[in-house]
Amino acid sequence: MGPITVRDVDESNLEDVFRVCSHGKLDDPLQQKGIELRRSWLRRMLRDNGSCAKIAYLDGAPVAQLLFYTEGSAPFIPRPRRGVVLLRCVYNPFKEAQGKGASTALLRSLVEECRGDPQYLKGVRCRFIASEAFNTGEGTPMEKFYASNGFVKKNGEMVLLINGEYAPPVKLEPHPNESDKGQAIVIYNPTCEYSYPSAMRARDLLNSIYPELTVKLIDQWEDPADSVRLGNHWLTVKGAQIISGWYERESMLREVAKAVEKGVQR
Ligand SMILES: CC(C)(COP(=O)(O)OP(=O)(O)OC[C@H]1O[C@@H](n2cnc3c(N)ncnc32)[C@H](O)[C@@H]1OP(=O)(O)O)[C@@H](O)C(=O)NCCC(=O)NCCS
């Protein structure tokens, strides 16, 4: 096995993020739109906060990536927890490169950095790293990977203490307004190039079933107030949060049907 190296993402290796995360999808026009959004977001984060992503290279080829930012840098989190680093995802899509320590090396690099004084913490000591471990059904689930690297589950997030004590996240209540109650709203974010394409697919699916339903898309980083009003929840239909995720198609559509029906009767 060749050597594994870890590099912070900067302008010189920024495209490697997409070579990992969009591996096999680089020619898809919808994915390209997601990539474009993420490229701009990465550049803005690098400029304003410093590092926010890392790439692992195996024999010089990019094979895994890790994305993170402080809770304080996310505009859609009211009353952010000080000194908390949000680990957003880790991903190694290459079967032949899995199980060789690439993602472990990425995680170790972040943990080591958080024990020190990285630029993105802006002089604040890191209390803990918190991650929302979603499961796409691909590879090893993130929750299992984090658990085997010392993270423990608290309040639905996976947590690794660094220099402080755990504090739960602020729970947001949705406050849909009158116009929210007449339409469906899909929230996407520019931090993952799959998010915008998924939001578009959700919109197309809803439009095909409910041609009369207006479906609006919101960029969580560009329109944080709208996102907060909807509890930062990915899909709200006629004021009702759809709890099932995009990958739980059947139960999601059942919830949507209920929300549309209820909204019509109101
Ligand atoms: C979880 C995931 C990131 C792991 O990636 P990986 O590069 O294969 O991870 P590693 O090789 O570092 O570790 C995997 C296993 O190999 C072991 N391993 C093998 N050789 C190793 C070495 N030299 N050094 C460290 N660990 C090694 C690790 O201990 C680990 O075992 P564990 O699962 O029992 O803890 C990958 O499976 C993945 O991408 N899963 C999907 C996650 C996802 O959905 N991401 C979001 C996509 S948008």
The ligand as a MOL file (V3000), in Angstrom:
LIG
                    3D

  0  0  0     0  0            999 V3000
M  V30 BEGIN CTAB
M  V30 COUNTS 48 50 0 0 0
M  V30 BEGIN ATOM
M  V30 1 C -16.9860 5.7410 6.4200 0
M  V30 2 C -15.9940 5.9330 5.2810 0
M  V30 3 C -15.7430 7.4290 5.1300 0
M  V30 4 C -14.6950 5.2190 5.6600 0
M  V30 5 O -13.7490 5.5260 4.6570 0
M  V30 6 P -12.3280 4.7230 4.5790 0
M  V30 7 O -11.3790 5.6110 3.8810 0
M  V30 8 O -12.5690 3.3700 4.0440 0
M  V30 9 O -11.9720 4.6420 6.1280 0
M  V30 10 P -10.6510 4.0040 6.8030 0
M  V30 11 O -9.9510 3.1490 5.8230 0
M  V30 12 O -9.8880 5.0950 7.4300 0
M  V30 13 O -11.2930 3.1610 7.9640 0
M  V30 14 C -12.1920 2.1210 7.6420 0
M  V30 15 C -11.8170 0.9020 8.4230 0
M  V30 16 O -10.5480 0.4430 7.9860 0
M  V30 17 C -9.6840 0.2410 9.0950 0
M  V30 18 N -8.3120 0.4450 8.6240 0
M  V30 19 C -7.7180 -0.3630 7.7490 0
M  V30 20 N -6.4580 0.0210 7.5370 0
M  V30 21 C -6.2300 1.0980 8.2750 0
M  V30 22 C -5.1110 1.9410 8.4880 0
M  V30 23 N -3.9680 1.7300 7.8590 0
M  V30 24 N -5.2530 2.9900 9.3200 0
M  V30 25 C -6.4100 3.2210 9.9500 0
M  V30 26 N -7.4910 2.4400 9.7860 0
M  V30 27 C -7.4140 1.3860 8.9780 0
M  V30 28 C -10.1930 1.2250 10.1100 0
M  V30 29 O -9.8560 0.8210 11.4180 0
M  V30 30 C -11.6720 1.1780 9.9130 0
M  V30 31 O -12.2380 0.0910 10.5950 0
M  V30 32 P -13.6450 0.2690 11.3610 0
M  V30 33 O -14.6750 0.5310 10.2850 0
M  V30 34 O -13.8310 -1.0070 12.0720 0
M  V30 35 O -13.4770 1.4280 12.2510 0
M  V30 36 C -16.5240 5.3420 3.9420 0
M  V30 37 O -16.9040 3.9940 4.1080 0
M  V30 38 C -17.6890 6.1150 3.3940 0
M  V30 39 O -17.5130 7.0100 2.5830 0
M  V30 40 N -18.9120 5.7890 3.8410 0
M  V30 41 C -20.0800 6.5130 3.4040 0
M  V30 42 C -20.1800 7.7510 4.2540 0
M  V30 43 C -21.1390 8.7360 3.6500 0
M  V30 44 O -22.2810 8.4000 3.4170 0
M  V30 45 N -20.6580 9.9750 3.4410 0
M  V30 46 C -21.4570 11.0250 2.9070 0
M  V30 47 C -21.4710 10.9860 1.4300 0
M  V30 48 S -22.2540 12.4200 0.7840 0
M  V30 END ATOM
M  V30 BEGIN BOND
M  V30 1 1 1 2
M  V30 2 1 2 3
M  V30 3 1 2 4
M  V30 4 1 2 36
M  V30 5 1 4 5
M  V30 6 1 5 6
M  V30 7 2 6 7
M  V30 8 1 6 8
M  V30 9 1 6 9
M  V30 10 1 9 10
M  V30 11 2 10 11
M  V30 12 1 10 12
M  V30 13 1 10 13
M  V30 14 1 13 14
M  V30 15 1 14 15
M  V30 16 1 15 16
M  V30 17 1 15 30
M  V30 18 1 16 17
M  V30 19 1 17 18
M  V30 20 1 17 28
M  V30 21 1 18 19
M  V30 22 1 18 27
M  V30 23 2 19 20
M  V30 24 1 20 21
M  V30 25 1 21 22
M  V30 26 2 21 27
M  V30 27 1 22 23
M  V30 28 2 22 24
M  V30 29 1 24 25
M  V30 30 2 25 26
M  V30 31 1 26 27
M  V30 32 1 28 29
M  V30 33 1 28 30
M  V30 34 1 30 31
M  V30 35 1 31 32
M  V30 36 2 32 33
M  V30 37 1 32 34
M  V30 38 1 32 35
M  V30 39 1 36 37
M  V30 40 1 36 38
M  V30 41 2 38 39
M  V30 42 1 38 40
M  V30 43 1 40 41
M  V30 44 1 41 42
M  V30 45 1 42 43
M  V30 46 2 43 44
M  V30 47 1 43 45
M  V30 48 1 45 46
M  V30 49 1 46 47
M  V30 50 1 47 48
M  V30 END BOND
M  V30 END CTAB
M  END
